Amino acid sequence: MLARAHRVVSWRGFQTASVQFGPYPYRLIRDTKPSVLPKNAQHDDRILAALMFTKPASNNASNIIGWVYGDPGADSQSQIDPQHFIENDRFWPAVQKVFEKHAHEDPELQALAAYQKTGWLNIMDGRNPPPLGRTGSPEDIFGSVKLDDQTIKPHTFQPNLAHRPVTANGLFQLPKYLQGKLVEYLS
């Protein structure tokens, strides 16, 4: 089990469970008749749940991280199996825009840039951080930014297409500053 729901509330016909993944809360939205579905979605007796950062806006898929199928008889405990996760291809362009625009402002990344000095700095997923100075698994690298004289060059973010939003280690974890910027962007 990757997460536990802390509380369940109703909001505009959705059943919302506030779910904690690592240091940041994500919302697990359960809806038996979702207005935004993944491509080629099959409806059956399972509940389709959308994972998102912000309250759902009707027909707005950009704030949906992806979808998982769940058991309608399940209690408030939430399981996210990477094999049953359907990634939302509209969400990741928003993440990449935030990285492109704000990565050079992130204090954590600035400290890593001062340590590394030159080259390309990998922006690591916080769900499975590697030891300092080591490169993490490709599925845990969001992308890279160019360094010049211990600073991040603005607008040099290059996405890593091998990054996976959900792995056996859980849902992705953005650096705190960039997670805040993403919530602003999606709101």
Wavefront OBJ file of the C-alpha trace (Angstrom):
o trace
v 0.000 0.000 0.000
v 1.432 3.362 -1.030
v -0.888 5.779 0.750
v -3.635 6.122 3.322
v -6.612 8.421 3.057
v -6.824 10.769 6.027
v -10.388 11.991 5.611
v -13.170 11.688 3.075
v -15.447 14.607 2.173
v -17.982 15.199 -0.590
v -17.479 18.043 -3.019
v -19.813 18.729 -5.976
v -20.746 15.098 -6.415
v -17.203 13.831 -6.060
v -15.996 11.801 -3.121
v -12.660 13.329 -2.181
v -10.093 11.684 0.038
v -7.137 13.761 1.160
v -4.208 11.408 0.652
v -0.660 11.855 1.938
v 2.228 10.778 -0.304
v 5.513 11.741 1.314
v 5.609 15.358 2.484
v 2.868 16.731 0.194
v -0.861 16.023 0.251
v -2.452 14.952 -3.026
v -6.163 14.632 -3.575
v -7.644 11.316 -4.593
v -10.900 12.056 -6.371
v -13.282 9.104 -6.715
v -16.081 9.563 -9.210
v -18.214 6.805 -10.750
v -19.215 9.102 -13.639
v -16.143 11.277 -14.245
v -16.499 14.096 -16.764
v -12.869 13.724 -17.863
v -11.757 10.212 -18.747
v -8.502 8.746 -19.981
v -8.384 7.764 -23.641
v -9.832 4.298 -24.268
v -11.259 4.094 -20.723
v -13.406 1.078 -20.056
v -16.289 1.442 -17.629
v -17.063 -1.570 -15.519
v -17.979 -2.096 -11.873
v -14.672 -0.675 -10.646
v -14.395 2.909 -9.471
v -12.279 5.194 -11.590
v -10.253 7.548 -9.402
v -8.432 10.633 -10.653
v -5.356 11.874 -8.800
v -4.969 15.641 -8.810
v -3.372 18.562 -6.983
v -6.328 20.966 -6.962
v -10.092 20.704 -6.634
v -11.574 19.359 -9.861
v -12.891 21.791 -12.416
v -15.436 20.310 -14.782
v -13.882 19.077 -18.017
v -10.428 20.384 -17.032
v -7.972 17.559 -17.487
v -4.799 19.609 -16.995
v -4.876 19.231 -13.192
v -5.380 15.448 -13.289
v -2.124 13.541 -12.755
v -3.686 10.310 -13.961
v -6.292 7.695 -13.223
v -6.376 4.455 -11.252
v -9.058 1.814 -11.034
v -10.175 0.810 -7.570
v -12.449 -1.662 -5.870
v -15.879 -0.142 -5.097
v -16.003 -2.184 -1.890
v -12.716 -0.790 -0.589
v -12.641 1.294 2.557
v -10.856 4.637 2.890
v -7.443 3.042 2.422
v -6.065 3.855 -1.013
v -3.872 1.622 -3.094
v -2.095 2.866 -6.173
v -0.657 0.068 -8.224
v 1.757 1.351 -10.900
v 0.453 -1.338 -13.248
v -3.091 0.061 -12.984
v -2.144 3.729 -13.274
v -3.119 5.547 -16.481
v -0.964 8.629 -17.014
v -2.646 11.859 -18.149
v -0.759 13.206 -21.147
v -2.246 16.700 -20.574
v -0.768 17.003 -17.067
v 2.942 16.632 -17.858
v 3.192 19.633 -20.220
v 2.042 21.778 -17.262
v 4.758 20.265 -15.051
v 7.366 20.885 -17.741
v 6.262 24.524 -18.145
v 6.687 25.052 -14.403
v 10.161 23.472 -14.453
v 11.134 25.564 -17.501
v 9.936 28.809 -15.933
v 10.878 28.322 -12.253
v 13.639 25.702 -11.828
v 16.342 28.384 -11.623
v 14.480 30.008 -8.682
v 14.287 26.835 -6.548
v 16.504 27.172 -3.420
v 17.170 23.403 -3.202
v 18.260 23.259 -6.838
v 20.377 26.406 -6.394
v 22.268 24.700 -3.549
v 22.861 21.612 -5.696
v 24.053 23.841 -8.546
v 26.587 25.504 -6.231
v 27.858 22.049 -5.249
v 28.047 20.671 -8.807
v 29.319 23.919 -10.418
v 29.046 23.106 -14.176
v 27.391 20.755 -16.643
v 23.827 19.495 -16.414
v 22.038 19.087 -13.087
v 19.485 16.279 -12.863
v 16.290 17.243 -11.061
v 15.490 14.204 -8.950
v 12.140 12.867 -7.858
v 11.904 13.082 -4.055
v 10.202 9.702 -3.677
v 13.520 7.834 -4.050
v 16.444 10.273 -3.711
v 19.923 8.937 -4.515
v 22.916 9.594 -2.253
v 24.534 13.013 -2.763
v 26.733 13.036 -5.844
v 25.128 9.909 -7.337
v 22.772 9.662 -10.290
v 19.372 8.194 -9.545
v 17.335 5.723 -11.521
v 16.104 7.091 -14.897
v 12.482 6.642 -13.753
v 13.223 9.043 -10.858
v 14.745 11.924 -12.871
v 12.313 14.669 -13.943
v 14.850 16.204 -16.299
v 17.969 18.357 -16.313
v 18.949 22.024 -16.279
v 22.173 23.563 -17.569
v 24.640 24.984 -15.048
v 27.052 27.820 -15.685
v 29.451 29.009 -12.982
v 27.477 27.440 -10.094
v 24.118 28.830 -11.238
v 21.177 27.383 -13.136
v 20.723 28.981 -16.535
v 17.061 30.029 -16.834
v 14.841 28.262 -19.379
v 17.233 25.341 -20.005
v 15.071 22.555 -18.594
v 15.182 19.365 -20.676
v 12.532 16.768 -19.695
v 13.426 13.130 -19.128
v 10.948 11.014 -21.056
v 11.854 7.939 -18.979
v 10.439 9.476 -15.756
v 7.475 7.542 -14.336
v 4.859 9.342 -12.224
v 4.050 6.219 -10.169
v 6.521 3.482 -9.243
v 6.769 0.887 -6.494
v 8.161 3.755 -4.356
v 4.962 5.779 -4.725
v 3.675 8.844 -6.518
v 6.218 11.382 -7.751
v 7.470 14.071 -5.336
v 8.387 17.488 -6.707
v 10.853 19.762 -4.951
v 8.809 21.824 -2.462
v 9.262 25.166 -4.253
v 8.290 23.755 -7.655
v 5.327 21.886 -6.182
v 4.018 25.224 -4.887
v 4.521 26.804 -8.310
v 2.666 23.921 -9.958
v -0.302 24.327 -7.611
v -0.343 28.070 -8.465
v -0.198 27.286 -12.184
v -3.034 24.753 -12.012
v -5.321 26.858 -9.781
l 1 2 3 4 5 6 7 8 9 10 11 12 13 14 15 16 17 18 19 20 21 22 23 24 25 26 27 28 29 30 31 32 33 34 35 36 37 38 39 40 41 42 43 44 45 46 47 48 49 50 51 52 53 54 55 56 57 58 59 60 61 62 63 64 65 66 67 68 69 70 71 72 73 74 75 76 77 78 79 80 81 82 83 84 85 86 87 88 89 90 91 92 93 94 95 96 97 98 99 100 101 102 103 104 105 106 107 108 109 110 111 112 113 114 115 116 117 118 119 120 121 122 123 124 125 126 127 128 129 130 131 132 133 134 135 136 137 138 139 140 141 142 143 144 145 146 147 148 149 150 151 152 153 154 155 156 157 158 159 160 161 162 163 164 165 166 167 168 169 170 171 172 173 174 175 176 177 178 179 180 181 182 183 184 185 186 187
